[in-house]
Amino acid sequence: MDTVELRTFEEFETRAMLLLQRHRHRRGVNMAAISPVLFRGQAKASWGLKTTLERHSTRQFSTEDYYKVMLAVEPTVESFTERRWDIADRYTRNDGVPGAPQGYEFMAYLRHHDFPSPLLDWTHSFYIAAFFAFHSQNADEPRIAIYSFIEYYGEGKTGCAQEARIVGPGHYVRTHKRHFLQQSEYTYCTKQLLDGRYVYCSHEEAFARNDSEQDVLTKFVMPRTERFKVLDKLRMMNITAYSLFGSEESLMTTLAYQEIEGKLL
């Protein structure tokens, strides 16, 4: 992983646009072997790239165990939301084959509603990533981070099953509208244990290999003092808590910034 220290958000915009331009050129030559650029914003530069499942529990879940968790919560979620998910009553996926995890639609829905998930969420928009990095008023660190990530950047992926492997299932999934509002895409990371089971593991295990042709990660670090300038710019672009979440709570968050924080400037 490369870490880039920046002083202003404008410097980040310039670098992000240049990254996208170079990526389009390279992808135009070999589109099949190169993934889109994804971005992720984090309110604290010191935070690692951890899924909500990792932050919630120290237990290492096998892919099958987590599927059983989804089966356990499905009836209750369906009862309260009056939605239905077509989920098989047992785990059948071959984890040796990259692709979407079994029950992907429901898994993405759970992720967008704060249920602990092995999915790490990204966005195609670096401006949306910037919102998630800067919007928190209470972050107690002086710096934020925005990551860029390219899964495939050459001739495909290499590695063995016992190594941590990042998989991006793609953004074509029928799930909650927040997925589309946030231009979301997800990755998950697994490896095979000696007993043959596949378990969800840390993305940082894979990133530690620093391969230049796969899982290319760059971390852009900026001071939180850019916060008001960035949020005002994003508000002019209609990137707010309400536009990204669409809930009454996010509407109140948006109005609070507009009528209280914003007017104190």
C-alpha atoms as a printed R data frame, in Angstrom:
    type eleno elety resid chain resno       x       y       z
1   ATOM     1    CA   MET     A     1   0.000   0.000   0.000
2   ATOM     2    CA   ASP     A     2   1.189   3.460  -0.899
3   ATOM     3    CA   THR     A     3   0.396   6.274   1.552
4   ATOM     4    CA   VAL     A     4   0.099   9.806   0.191
5   ATOM     5    CA   GLU     A     5   0.103  12.731   2.636
6   ATOM     6    CA   LEU     A     6  -1.848  15.738   1.374
7   ATOM     7    CA   ARG     A     7  -2.465  19.203   2.768
8   ATOM     8    CA   THR     A     8  -5.724  20.107   1.005
9   ATOM     9    CA   PHE     A     9  -8.771  18.437  -0.486
10  ATOM    10    CA   GLU     A    10  -7.984  20.103  -3.806
11  ATOM    11    CA   GLU     A    11  -4.731  18.144  -3.935
12  ATOM    12    CA   PHE     A    12  -6.730  14.969  -3.444
13  ATOM    13    CA   GLU     A    13  -9.192  15.897  -6.209
14  ATOM    14    CA   THR     A    14  -6.320  16.431  -8.624
15  ATOM    15    CA   ARG     A    15  -4.701  13.105  -7.762
16  ATOM    16    CA   ALA     A    16  -8.005  11.218  -7.874
17  ATOM    17    CA   MET     A    17  -8.889  12.631 -11.295
18  ATOM    18    CA   LEU     A    18  -5.418  11.785 -12.601
19  ATOM    19    CA   LEU     A    19  -5.760   8.253 -11.208
20  ATOM    20    CA   LEU     A    20  -9.097   7.825 -13.001
21  ATOM    21    CA   GLN     A    21  -7.735   9.209 -16.278
22  ATOM    22    CA   ARG     A    22  -4.754   6.864 -16.244
23  ATOM    23    CA   HIS     A    23  -6.990   3.981 -15.283
24  ATOM    24    CA   ARG     A    24  -9.406   4.670 -18.181
25  ATOM    25    CA   HIS     A    25  -6.507   4.681 -20.606
26  ATOM    26    CA   ARG     A    26  -5.090   1.430 -19.264
27  ATOM    27    CA   ARG     A    27  -8.522  -0.204 -19.106
28  ATOM    28    CA   GLY     A    28  -9.213   0.832 -22.685
29  ATOM    29    CA   VAL     A    29  -6.246  -1.262 -23.753
30  ATOM    30    CA   ASN     A    30  -7.113  -4.322 -21.636
31  ATOM    31    CA   MET     A    31 -10.564  -3.854 -20.133
32  ATOM    32    CA   ALA     A    32 -11.190  -7.527 -19.324
33  ATOM    33    CA   ALA     A    33  -8.241  -7.777 -16.928
34  ATOM    34    CA   ILE     A    34  -8.608  -4.447 -15.108
35  ATOM    35    CA   SER     A    35 -11.205  -3.677 -12.442
36  ATOM    36    CA   PRO     A    36 -12.832  -0.274 -11.845
37  ATOM    37    CA   VAL     A    37 -11.332   2.090  -9.291
38  ATOM    38    CA   LEU     A    38 -13.168   1.997  -5.977
39  ATOM    39    CA   PHE     A    39 -12.919   4.438  -3.077
40  ATOM    40    CA   ARG     A    40 -13.534   4.262   0.655
41  ATOM    41    CA   GLY     A    41 -13.504   7.105   3.182
42  ATOM    42    CA   GLN     A    42 -12.690   6.670   6.870
43  ATOM    43    CA   ALA     A    43 -13.043   9.302   9.581
44  ATOM    44    CA   LYS     A    44  -9.776   8.334  11.271
45  ATOM    45    CA   ALA     A    45  -6.534   7.820   9.390
46  ATOM    46    CA   SER     A    46  -5.378   5.327  12.031
47  ATOM    47    CA   TRP     A    47  -8.265   2.922  11.396
48  ATOM    48    CA   GLY     A    48  -7.469  -0.266   9.541
49  ATOM    49    CA   LEU     A    49  -9.585  -1.616   6.694
50  ATOM    50    CA   LYS     A    50 -11.861  -3.795   8.798
51  ATOM    51    CA   THR     A    51 -15.318  -5.105   8.047
52  ATOM    52    CA   THR     A    52 -18.158  -4.537  10.487
53  ATOM    53    CA   LEU     A    53 -18.018  -8.256  11.305
54  ATOM    54    CA   GLU     A    54 -14.349  -7.928  12.322
55  ATOM    55    CA   ARG     A    55 -15.141  -4.902  14.462
56  ATOM    56    CA   HIS     A    56 -18.099  -6.645  16.079
57  ATOM    57    CA   SER     A    57 -16.534  -9.992  17.009
58  ATOM    58    CA   THR     A    58 -13.102 -11.547  17.458
59  ATOM    59    CA   ARG     A    59 -14.491 -14.898  16.305
60  ATOM    60    CA   GLN     A    60 -13.351 -16.093  12.885
61  ATOM    61    CA   PHE     A    61 -16.462 -17.109  10.969
62  ATOM    62    CA   SER     A    62 -16.380 -19.759   8.288
63  ATOM    63    CA   THR     A    63 -18.341 -18.879   5.173
64  ATOM    64    CA   GLU     A    64 -20.856 -21.555   6.084
65  ATOM    65    CA   ASP     A    65 -21.206 -20.349   9.694
66  ATOM    66    CA   TYR     A    66 -21.975 -16.805   8.567
67  ATOM    67    CA   TYR     A    67 -24.543 -18.134   6.104
68  ATOM    68    CA   LYS     A    68 -26.246 -19.906   9.015
69  ATOM    69    CA   VAL     A    69 -26.335 -16.557  10.842
70  ATOM    70    CA   MET     A    70 -28.126 -15.021   7.844
71  ATOM    71    CA   LEU     A    71 -30.607 -17.902   7.818
72  ATOM    72    CA   ALA     A    72 -31.269 -17.300  11.527
73  ATOM    73    CA   VAL     A    73 -32.113 -13.603  11.124
74  ATOM    74    CA   GLU     A    74 -33.959 -13.885   7.801
75  ATOM    75    CA   PRO     A    75 -37.437 -14.698   9.228
76  ATOM    76    CA   THR     A    76 -37.365 -11.748  11.608
77  ATOM    77    CA   VAL     A    77 -36.101  -9.318   8.964
78  ATOM    78    CA   GLU     A    78 -38.768 -10.514   6.528
79  ATOM    79    CA   SER     A    79 -41.478 -10.179   9.176
80  ATOM    80    CA   PHE     A    80 -40.634  -6.561   9.969
81  ATOM    81    CA   THR     A    81 -39.777  -5.370   6.450
82  ATOM    82    CA   GLU     A    82 -42.416  -7.408   4.558
83  ATOM    83    CA   ARG     A    83 -39.721  -8.249   2.006
84  ATOM    84    CA   ARG     A    84 -38.734 -11.704   0.846
85  ATOM    85    CA   TRP     A    85 -35.317 -13.093  -0.056
86  ATOM    86    CA   ASP     A    86 -34.838 -16.287  -2.023
87  ATOM    87    CA   ILE     A    87 -32.244 -17.932   0.232
88  ATOM    88    CA   ALA     A    88 -31.548 -21.650   0.144
89  ATOM    89    CA   ASP     A    89 -32.040 -23.439   3.469
90  ATOM    90    CA   ARG     A    90 -28.482 -24.808   3.445
91  ATOM    91    CA   TYR     A    91 -25.035 -23.711   2.337
92  ATOM    92    CA   THR     A    92 -23.992 -25.169  -1.031
93  ATOM    93    CA   ARG     A    93 -21.477 -22.753  -2.546
94  ATOM    94    CA   ASN     A    94 -18.059 -23.920  -3.762
95  ATOM    95    CA   ASP     A    95 -15.770 -21.415  -2.051
96  ATOM    96    CA   GLY     A    96 -12.827 -22.396  -4.240
97  ATOM    97    CA   VAL     A    97 -14.483 -20.525  -7.121
98  ATOM    98    CA   PRO     A    98 -14.381 -16.692  -6.918
99  ATOM    99    CA   GLY     A    99 -17.718 -14.943  -7.247
100 ATOM   100    CA   ALA     A   100 -20.623 -13.617  -5.237
101 ATOM   101    CA   PRO     A   101 -21.116 -15.241  -1.824
102 ATOM   102    CA   GLN     A   102 -24.250 -17.313  -1.410
103 ATOM   103    CA   GLY     A   103 -27.133 -15.072  -0.357
104 ATOM   104    CA   TYR     A   104 -25.329 -11.986  -1.701
105 ATOM   105    CA   GLU     A   105 -28.488  -9.866  -2.090
106 ATOM   106    CA   PHE     A   106 -29.524 -10.399   1.515
107 ATOM   107    CA   MET     A   107 -25.944  -9.973   2.721
108 ATOM   108    CA   ALA     A   108 -25.719  -6.563   1.027
109 ATOM   109    CA   TYR     A   109 -29.080  -5.573   2.532
110 ATOM   110    CA   LEU     A   110 -27.868  -6.501   6.016
111 ATOM   111    CA   ARG     A   111 -24.656  -4.527   5.494
112 ATOM   112    CA   HIS     A   112 -26.621  -1.370   4.664
113 ATOM   113    CA   HIS     A   113 -28.598  -1.730   7.887
114 ATOM   114    CA   ASP     A   114 -25.659  -2.075  10.264
115 ATOM   115    CA   PHE     A   115 -25.791  -5.830  10.754
116 ATOM   116    CA   PRO     A   116 -22.216  -7.145  11.203
117 ATOM   117    CA   SER     A   117 -21.029  -8.171   7.756
118 ATOM   118    CA   PRO     A   118 -17.953  -9.695   6.081
119 ATOM   119    CA   LEU     A   119 -18.485  -7.268   3.196
120 ATOM   120    CA   LEU     A   120 -16.198  -4.239   3.048
121 ATOM   121    CA   ASP     A   121 -18.095  -1.454   1.321
122 ATOM   122    CA   TRP     A   122 -16.632   0.867  -1.325
123 ATOM   123    CA   THR     A   123 -18.004   3.455  -3.720
124 ATOM   124    CA   HIS     A   124 -17.312   4.353  -7.339
125 ATOM   125    CA   SER     A   125 -17.351   8.067  -6.405
126 ATOM   126    CA   PHE     A   126 -14.407   9.639  -4.596
127 ATOM   127    CA   TYR     A   127 -16.734  12.497  -3.610
128 ATOM   128    CA   ILE     A   128 -19.050  10.073  -1.805
129 ATOM   129    CA   ALA     A   129 -15.987   8.524  -0.144
130 ATOM   130    CA   ALA     A   130 -14.982  12.028   0.955
131 ATOM   131    CA   PHE     A   131 -18.392  12.508   2.574
132 ATOM   132    CA   PHE     A   132 -17.962   9.381   4.686
133 ATOM   133    CA   ALA     A   133 -14.455  10.501   5.664
134 ATOM   134    CA   PHE     A   134 -15.401  14.039   6.679
135 ATOM   135    CA   HIS     A   135 -19.038  13.978   7.814
136 ATOM   136    CA   SER     A   136 -18.437  12.845  11.418
137 ATOM   137    CA   GLN     A   137 -18.372  15.834  13.761
138 ATOM   138    CA   ASN     A   138 -16.961  13.920  16.722
139 ATOM   139    CA   ALA     A   139 -13.879  12.233  15.293
140 ATOM   140    CA   ASP     A   140 -11.036  12.773  17.760
141 ATOM   141    CA   GLU     A   141  -8.168  12.465  15.286
142 ATOM   142    CA   PRO     A   142  -6.649  15.319  13.270
143 ATOM   143    CA   ARG     A   143  -6.503  13.353   9.995
144 ATOM   144    CA   ILE     A   144  -8.898  11.390   7.773
145 ATOM   145    CA   ALA     A   145  -8.149   8.836   5.067
146 ATOM   146    CA   ILE     A   146  -9.596   8.052   1.653
147 ATOM   147    CA   TYR     A   147  -8.517   4.814   0.003
148 ATOM   148    CA   SER     A   148  -8.473   3.897  -3.663
149 ATOM   149    CA   PHE     A   149  -8.567   0.228  -4.626
150 ATOM   150    CA   ILE     A   150  -8.195  -1.708  -7.883
151 ATOM   151    CA   GLU     A   151  -8.718  -5.459  -7.573
152 ATOM   152    CA   TYR     A   152  -7.418  -6.643 -10.967
153 ATOM   153    CA   TYR     A   153  -4.702  -4.515 -12.551
154 ATOM   154    CA   GLY     A   154  -3.030  -6.774 -15.068
155 ATOM   155    CA   GLU     A   155  -3.328 -10.359 -16.170
156 ATOM   156    CA   GLY     A   156  -5.626 -11.726 -13.487
157 ATOM   157    CA   LYS     A   157  -5.049 -12.963  -9.942
158 ATOM   158    CA   THR     A   158  -2.503 -15.350  -8.545
159 ATOM   159    CA   GLY     A   159  -2.143 -17.043  -5.168
160 ATOM   160    CA   CYS     A   160  -3.101 -20.220  -3.353
161 ATOM   161    CA   ALA     A   161  -6.258 -21.080  -1.431
162 ATOM   162    CA   GLN     A   162  -4.462 -20.896   1.918
163 ATOM   163    CA   GLU     A   163  -3.620 -17.215   1.323
164 ATOM   164    CA   ALA     A   164  -6.035 -14.375   2.000
165 ATOM   165    CA   ARG     A   165  -7.861 -13.624  -1.237
166 ATOM   166    CA   ILE     A   166  -9.976 -10.519  -1.899
167 ATOM   167    CA   VAL     A   167 -13.005 -10.991  -4.134
168 ATOM   168    CA   GLY     A   168 -15.188  -8.260  -5.608
169 ATOM   169    CA   PRO     A   169 -18.584  -9.745  -6.589
170 ATOM   170    CA   GLY     A   170 -19.513  -6.630  -8.596
171 ATOM   171    CA   HIS     A   171 -22.186  -3.978  -8.121
172 ATOM   172    CA   TYR     A   172 -25.007  -5.684 -10.040
173 ATOM   173    CA   VAL     A   173 -27.139  -6.849  -7.161
174 ATOM   174    CA   ARG     A   174 -30.804  -6.353  -6.314
175 ATOM   175    CA   THR     A   175 -30.818  -4.987  -2.791
176 ATOM   176    CA   HIS     A   176 -31.639  -1.844  -0.788
177 ATOM   177    CA   LYS     A   177 -31.799   1.489  -2.627
178 ATOM   178    CA   ARG     A   178 -28.875   2.798  -0.548
179 ATOM   179    CA   HIS     A   179 -26.646   0.528  -2.614
180 ATOM   180    CA   PHE     A   180 -27.482   2.629  -5.671
181 ATOM   181    CA   LEU     A   181 -27.593   6.007  -3.919
182 ATOM   182    CA   GLN     A   182 -24.064   5.433  -2.600
183 ATOM   183    CA   GLN     A   183 -22.754   3.907  -5.868
184 ATOM   184    CA   SER     A   184 -21.707   0.956  -3.756
185 ATOM   185    CA   GLU     A   185 -19.550  -2.033  -4.455
186 ATOM   186    CA   TYR     A   186 -18.242  -4.593  -1.992
187 ATOM   187    CA   THR     A   187 -15.338  -6.922  -1.413
188 ATOM   188    CA   TYR     A   188 -14.877  -9.862   0.905
189 ATOM   189    CA   CYS     A   189 -11.740 -11.762   1.869
190 ATOM   190    CA   THR     A   190 -11.411 -15.492   2.528
191 ATOM   191    CA   LYS     A   191  -8.782 -18.167   2.941
192 ATOM   192    CA   GLN     A   192  -8.795 -21.935   3.296
193 ATOM   193    CA   LEU     A   193  -7.813 -23.603   6.555
194 ATOM   194    CA   LEU     A   194  -5.961 -26.892   6.794
195 ATOM   195    CA   ASP     A   195  -9.223 -28.726   7.516
196 ATOM   196    CA   GLY     A   196 -10.608 -27.530   4.173
197 ATOM   197    CA   ARG     A   197 -13.017 -24.925   5.544
198 ATOM   198    CA   TYR     A   198 -13.056 -21.418   4.091
199 ATOM   199    CA   VAL     A   199 -13.156 -18.577   6.595
200 ATOM   200    CA   TYR     A   200 -13.644 -14.840   6.307
201 ATOM   201    CA   CYS     A   201 -10.390 -13.072   7.118
202 ATOM   202    CA   SER     A   202  -8.860  -9.608   7.140
203 ATOM   203    CA   HIS     A   203  -8.415  -7.677   3.894
204 ATOM   204    CA   GLU     A   204  -5.159  -6.394   5.330
205 ATOM   205    CA   GLU     A   205  -3.690  -9.900   5.097
206 ATOM   206    CA   ALA     A   206  -4.057  -9.677   1.326
207 ATOM   207    CA   PHE     A   207  -2.943  -6.046   1.091
208 ATOM   208    CA   ALA     A   208   0.237  -6.878   3.008
209 ATOM   209    CA   ARG     A   209   1.555  -8.688  -0.087
210 ATOM   210    CA   ASN     A   210   1.864  -5.317  -1.913
211 ATOM   211    CA   ASP     A   211   1.356  -6.873  -5.343
212 ATOM   212    CA   SER     A   212   1.537  -4.278  -8.130
213 ATOM   213    CA   GLU     A   213  -0.767  -6.256 -10.448
214 ATOM   214    CA   GLN     A   214  -3.619  -7.127  -8.052
215 ATOM   215    CA   ASP     A   215  -5.315  -5.588  -5.016
216 ATOM   216    CA   VAL     A   216  -3.626  -2.226  -5.655
217 ATOM   217    CA   LEU     A   217  -4.333   0.035  -2.690
218 ATOM   218    CA   THR     A   218  -3.471   3.702  -2.119
219 ATOM   219    CA   LYS     A   219  -4.195   5.617   1.087
220 ATOM   220    CA   PHE     A   220  -4.670   9.380   0.853
221 ATOM   221    CA   VAL     A   221  -4.366  11.183   4.187
222 ATOM   222    CA   MET     A   222  -5.714  14.710   4.742
223 ATOM   223    CA   PRO     A   223  -6.235  17.042   7.725
224 ATOM   224    CA   ARG     A   224  -9.720  17.198   9.262
225 ATOM   225    CA   THR     A   225  -9.482  20.982   9.138
226 ATOM   226    CA   GLU     A   226 -10.692  20.657   5.526
227 ATOM   227    CA   ARG     A   227 -14.033  19.364   6.822
228 ATOM   228    CA   PHE     A   228 -16.299  22.403   6.462
229 ATOM   229    CA   LYS     A   229 -14.924  23.311   3.059
230 ATOM   230    CA   VAL     A   230 -15.399  19.765   1.799
231 ATOM   231    CA   LEU     A   231 -18.897  19.280   3.232
232 ATOM   232    CA   ASP     A   232 -20.070  22.597   1.787
233 ATOM   233    CA   LYS     A   233 -18.764  21.617  -1.622
234 ATOM   234    CA   LEU     A   234 -20.446  18.220  -1.396
235 ATOM   235    CA   ARG     A   235 -23.723  19.832  -0.307
236 ATOM   236    CA   MET     A   236 -23.642  21.940  -3.488
237 ATOM   237    CA   MET     A   237 -23.312  18.628  -5.362
238 ATOM   238    CA   ASN     A   238 -26.289  17.210  -3.392
239 ATOM   239    CA   ILE     A   239 -24.089  14.730  -1.555
240 ATOM   240    CA   THR     A   240 -25.525  14.771   1.960
241 ATOM   241    CA   ALA     A   241 -26.516  12.245   4.605
242 ATOM   242    CA   TYR     A   242 -30.092  12.366   3.298
243 ATOM   243    CA   SER     A   243 -29.178  11.897  -0.372
244 ATOM   244    CA   LEU     A   244 -27.036   8.866   0.541
245 ATOM   245    CA   PHE     A   245 -29.298   7.182   3.111
246 ATOM   246    CA   GLY     A   246 -32.814   8.488   2.413
247 ATOM   247    CA   SER     A   247 -34.068   8.002   5.985
248 ATOM   248    CA   GLU     A   248 -35.724  10.465   8.373
249 ATOM   249    CA   GLU     A   249 -32.703  10.230  10.671
250 ATOM   250    CA   SER     A   250 -30.352  11.169   7.837
251 ATOM   251    CA   LEU     A   251 -32.659  14.057   6.902
252 ATOM   252    CA   MET     A   252 -32.275  15.408  10.458
253 ATOM   253    CA   THR     A   253 -28.486  15.021  10.222
254 ATOM   254    CA   THR     A   254 -28.493  16.980   6.973
255 ATOM   255    CA   LEU     A   255 -30.693  19.734   8.411
256 ATOM   256    CA   ALA     A   256 -28.593  19.937  11.570
257 ATOM   257    CA   TYR     A   257 -25.470  20.610   9.529
258 ATOM   258    CA   GLN     A   258 -27.295  23.080   7.303
259 ATOM   259    CA   GLU     A   259 -28.982  25.075  10.064
260 ATOM   260    CA   ILE     A   260 -26.545  24.767  12.983
261 ATOM   261    CA   GLU     A   261 -22.992  23.865  11.966
262 ATOM   262    CA   GLY     A   262 -23.085  25.566   8.592
263 ATOM   263    CA   LYS     A   263 -24.433  28.831   9.978
264 ATOM   264    CA   LEU     A   264 -21.691  29.020  12.588
265 ATOM   265    CA   LEU     A   265 -19.049  29.453   9.865
